[in-house]
Amino acid sequence: MTREATPRTVTLARESEGVYIATNAKGDELRFGRGEGLLSPVELLLAAIAGCSSIDVDKMTSRRAEPERFDVTASADYVTEDGANILENIEVLFDLAFPAGEDGDAARKRVGAALRASHERHCTVSRTVEAGVPVALVEAPAAE
């Protein structure tokens, strides 16, 4: 078994109370938080799960035919128990349509395999969530 680890980092800066800017190593930014016009962190998690698998499925099917419809919905139950919050029953629904004909048929035949490959091997986000990887919240040392 070959194992290779490459670090990934996202930094977060506070814009105002409840509003944050995430920046990746390339300098790309995403504004999110709590408030009008912002996706919440929970919504970003659902978007990340849906987006990760969408990239995989798109790549594996669109080389056969360009989709006429590619709509993906990620949903979950937001559960609060004893003051602690968690998402349960996460589901990602793929609503795909391909053109009639041989190329569209080939793309349709690839969907099931593409979903399995994404879920079992390629989608880092959903695989990490399912694995229950620990998250450490660490305070930076005080500046002198």
C-alpha positions as CSV (number, residue, x, y, z in Angstrom):
1,M,0.0,0.0,0.0
2,T,1.4,3.4,-1.0
3,R,0.7,6.4,1.2
4,E,1.4,9.9,0.2
5,A,0.5,13.0,2.3
6,T,0.4,16.5,0.8
7,P,-0.7,19.3,3.1
8,R,-3.7,21.5,2.4
9,T,-4.3,24.8,4.2
10,V,-7.1,27.4,4.3
11,T,-6.7,30.5,6.3
12,L,-9.7,32.4,7.8
13,A,-9.9,36.1,8.5
14,R,-12.8,37.8,10.3
15,E,-14.4,40.6,8.2
16,S,-17.0,41.5,10.9
17,E,-18.9,39.7,13.5
18,G,-20.1,36.4,12.0
19,V,-18.6,37.1,8.6
20,Y,-15.3,35.5,7.5
21,I,-13.1,35.2,4.4
22,A,-11.5,31.9,3.7
23,T,-8.4,32.0,1.5
24,N,-6.5,29.1,0.0
25,A,-2.8,28.8,-0.8
26,K,-3.4,30.2,-4.3
27,G,-5.1,33.3,-2.9
28,D,-8.7,32.3,-3.9
29,E,-11.3,33.6,-1.5
30,L,-14.7,32.7,-0.3
31,R,-16.9,34.9,2.0
32,F,-19.2,33.1,4.3
33,G,-20.8,33.2,7.8
34,R,-24.0,34.1,9.4
35,G,-26.1,36.8,7.8
36,E,-28.0,37.9,4.7
37,G,-26.5,36.6,1.5
38,L,-24.0,34.2,3.1
39,L,-23.7,30.5,3.1
40,S,-23.3,29.1,6.7
41,P,-20.5,26.7,7.6
42,V,-23.0,23.8,7.6
43,E,-24.2,24.8,4.1
44,L,-20.5,24.9,3.0
45,L,-20.0,21.4,4.3
46,L,-23.0,20.2,2.4
47,A,-21.7,22.1,-0.7
48,A,-18.3,20.6,-0.3
49,I,-19.6,17.0,-0.1
50,A,-21.9,17.6,-3.2
51,G,-19.2,19.5,-5.0
52,C,-16.5,17.0,-4.5
53,S,-18.6,14.1,-5.9
54,S,-20.0,16.3,-8.6
55,I,-16.5,17.0,-10.0
56,D,-15.8,13.2,-10.0
57,V,-19.1,12.3,-11.7
58,D,-18.9,15.2,-14.2
59,K,-15.4,14.1,-15.2
60,M,-16.4,10.5,-15.7
61,T,-19.6,11.1,-17.6
62,S,-19.1,14.2,-19.6
63,R,-16.3,12.7,-21.6
64,R,-19.0,10.5,-23.2
65,A,-21.6,13.3,-23.6
66,E,-22.2,16.8,-22.4
67,P,-25.1,16.7,-19.8
68,E,-28.3,18.5,-20.6
69,R,-29.0,18.7,-16.8
70,F,-26.6,18.3,-14.0
71,D,-28.3,19.3,-10.7
72,V,-27.1,18.0,-7.4
73,T,-28.8,18.5,-4.0
74,A,-27.1,17.8,-0.7
75,S,-29.4,17.5,2.3
76,A,-29.1,16.4,5.9
77,D,-30.9,16.5,9.2
78,Y,-29.5,19.2,11.6
79,V,-29.9,17.5,15.0
80,T,-29.4,19.1,18.4
81,E,-29.1,16.7,21.4
82,D,-28.1,17.7,24.9
83,G,-26.9,21.0,23.5
84,A,-24.5,19.5,20.9
85,N,-25.2,19.8,17.2
86,I,-24.5,17.3,14.4
87,L,-25.7,16.5,10.9
88,E,-27.3,13.1,10.3
89,N,-28.7,11.4,7.3
90,I,-26.5,13.2,4.8
91,E,-27.7,12.5,1.2
92,V,-26.5,13.7,-2.1
93,L,-29.1,13.4,-4.9
94,F,-27.8,13.6,-8.5
95,D,-30.4,14.6,-11.1
96,L,-28.7,14.1,-14.4
97,A,-29.9,14.1,-18.0
98,F,-27.9,13.3,-21.1
99,P,-28.9,13.7,-24.8
100,A,-30.6,10.9,-26.7
101,G,-28.4,8.7,-28.7
102,E,-25.3,6.5,-28.4
103,D,-23.1,9.1,-26.6
104,G,-25.9,10.0,-24.1
105,D,-26.5,6.2,-23.5
106,A,-22.8,5.8,-22.8
107,A,-22.8,8.6,-20.3
108,R,-26.0,7.3,-18.6
109,K,-24.4,3.9,-18.2
110,R,-21.4,5.5,-16.5
111,V,-23.4,7.3,-13.8
112,G,-23.7,4.4,-11.3
113,A,-20.0,3.5,-11.6
114,A,-19.0,7.1,-11.3
115,L,-21.1,7.5,-8.1
116,R,-19.5,4.4,-6.6
117,A,-15.9,5.5,-7.6
118,S,-16.4,8.9,-6.1
119,H,-17.9,7.5,-2.9
120,E,-15.4,4.7,-2.4
121,R,-12.2,6.3,-3.6
122,H,-12.1,9.8,-5.0
123,C,-14.2,12.2,-2.9
124,T,-11.9,13.3,-0.1
125,V,-14.7,15.3,1.6
126,S,-17.3,12.6,2.0
127,R,-14.7,9.9,2.7
128,T,-13.2,12.1,5.5
129,V,-16.7,12.8,7.0
130,E,-17.5,9.1,6.9
131,A,-14.2,8.1,8.4
132,G,-14.8,10.4,11.4
133,V,-11.4,12.0,11.2
134,P,-10.6,13.9,14.5
135,V,-10.5,17.7,14.3
136,A,-8.2,19.5,16.7
137,L,-8.9,23.1,17.7
138,V,-5.7,24.6,18.9
139,E,-4.9,28.1,20.3
140,A,-1.9,29.9,18.8
141,P,0.8,30.9,21.2
142,A,0.4,34.4,22.6
143,A,2.4,37.0,20.8
144,E,5.1,38.7,22.9
